[in-house]
Amino acid sequence: MKSLSLFLAISSVTASAQTSPYVNFIRQNQQGTGVVWDMPVAAVGTAPSALALEAGGSLFQLWTIQASTAKDYLLDQKLVGAYLPKADVVITTLDPYVGAKRTRIDQPFTVEIQVSDLLSGSGLPIASTQVLLARHIASYTGGQTTLDPAVVAASDPLTSSFISQNGKTVLKFPASSLKAADPTKALGEEHFIVHALSDSAISQSQIASAKVQVWPIASGAILGLTPGMQYRFKLPSVKIQLTDLYPRSDTEFMVYEGTQINGVQGKLVKGFPVTRDSSVSDLLDVPELDSMFTKDGTYTVALMSTTVYGTELLCPPVTFSLNRSMSVNAMQISISDGIAAP
Amino acid sequence: MARLQTASGSDATVSRPTDQSIVKQSMILHDGKNWTLVPKGAVIFVPTVLKDRVDVKPLGNLLAFNDFLTANRAWITTNEVSFNQAAGTEPLSAERTAFWAKQDKVVIAVHQSGPISVNPSKATQAITQR
């Protein structure tokens, strides 16, 4: 609540020592509580208003009463009010996690800003009729998973605009605006902050804010297997590379018989659930792959990740064939009766 | 340069109520010769013997409240209240309200030497006249 100490200047009326033809009264009417207070008034002077300004404001009236006839005259009247707009910011993403709002770099999100207590009319100070909405973006660097909100708020905003009407403003973003050398790997936070504007007494102050974490799209690689190769002996050592797995996602390394993975029941070779609330990268050995094959044939391995946004392949599947049984085409036998040749 | 347009009927007009009167919105105190006024609700205790000096017609010599109080300290006393007590969110202290009856004086609520109206809070029972 902004409060003013009010100094009133009172115009003088003729006053004599004994009786005065007019007596002045300054009356402060608090609009909210209905309390009425008469200020002690000298003929000329200033005095601070003893009562703080309430939300509804105060009506100051200067009356003078003619002593002889008890007729009163309202000389001046001023309504003085305090104001502070209110705001609320809510971000909605497709990820239902309740701890912190998060989304993926390619996924849409919605920001709703509810503003109330803005005044409208002419001649009002700009700080009572508008609020400032600022959008800040900041990337995580060097393994950060959170940012200091004060540092982000102090940076230059990406965009800013004024809201001058009470009610709800809905902003829909098809994707985050965070940038990186590889656009699918941008990560960081977006902050939406509503500020009340400064007036002479108080500088700009933040009245509401919300932020959303943005994580990159996961990717991966199956290392060690060459597509289309025929393996005759032991399989080479296979590794799976997992990069930027989404928080709380499940990643599976599957093997399928044949060359198709759609509509075919696969077998799980290795699973990798992410239990953290930040993205995870790792490089894993898959020694168990070799023991899963009991017969020859063509197989396809695929690396896929399941997030709240669906199941997606992390890299193209690798198809190869196994041919490990040996067949004998011909045999040469020599017969001997044990007698040495002459 | 702005061009003023003629006002249409639906434009908002500034209205000042013409029948306001501070005399009608106040409580008058009279000592037989002089009178003054305080906001309605500022007189928080009136003993029965002094009923005819409160809420009477404004006739005679008008004084500002502090001058009237100085001349009539014999039968008027003041009780300083805080803003919360005036708004009714805090009650007046019970020992004060009990003391008024013993004094036999009219009690006016003041705040920083100006008379102030008091919204009676639920806990204050002793306010007799508004």
Contacts between the chains, C-beta under 8 A, distances in Angstrom:
chain1	res1	chain2	res2	distance
A	19	B	61	6.3
A	23	B	62	4.9
A	23	B	63	6.7
A	23	B	64	5.3
A	24	B	64	7.6
A	25	B	22	6.2
A	25	B	37	7.3
A	25	B	64	7.6
A	27	B	22	6.6
A	27	B	39	6.8
A	30	B	87	7.8
A	33	B	86	7.7
A	33	B	87	4.1
A	33	B	88	7.3
A	33	B	119	6.7
A	34	B	117	7.5
A	34	B	119	6.5
A	35	B	83	7.3
A	35	B	86	4.8
A	35	B	87	5.5
A	35	B	116	6.4
A	35	B	117	5.6
A	35	B	118	7.9
A	35	B	119	6.8
A	36	B	39	3.7
A	36	B	40	7.2
A	36	B	41	6.9
A	36	B	42	7.7
A	36	B	116	7.0
A	36	B	117	4.3
A	37	B	39	6.9
A	37	B	86	7.6
A	37	B	111	6.0
A	37	B	114	5.5
A	37	B	115	7.4
A	37	B	116	4.4
A	37	B	117	7.3
A	38	B	38	6.6
A	38	B	39	6.0
A	38	B	42	7.9
A	38	B	65	6.3
A	38	B	114	4.9
A	38	B	115	5.1
A	38	B	116	7.5
A	39	B	114	5.1
A	40	B	64	7.5
A	40	B	65	7.2
A	40	B	66	5.6
A	40	B	113	5.3
A	40	B	114	5.1
A	41	B	64	6.8
A	50	B	111	5.9
A	50	B	112	4.4
A	50	B	114	6.8
A	51	B	83	5.9
A	51	B	111	7.4
A	52	B	83	7.1
A	61	B	22	7.2
A	63	B	22	4.3
A	65	B	22	7.0
A	65	B	23	6.7
A	65	B	37	7.8
A	65	B	58	8.0
A	65	B	62	5.7
A	66	B	62	7.9
A	67	B	61	6.3
A	67	B	62	3.9
A	70	B	23	6.1
A	70	B	35	7.9
A	70	B	58	3.8
A	70	B	59	7.1
A	70	B	62	6.8
A	72	B	21	5.5
A	72	B	22	4.8
A	72	B	23	5.0
A	74	B	20	6.2
A	74	B	22	7.4
A	77	B	16	7.7
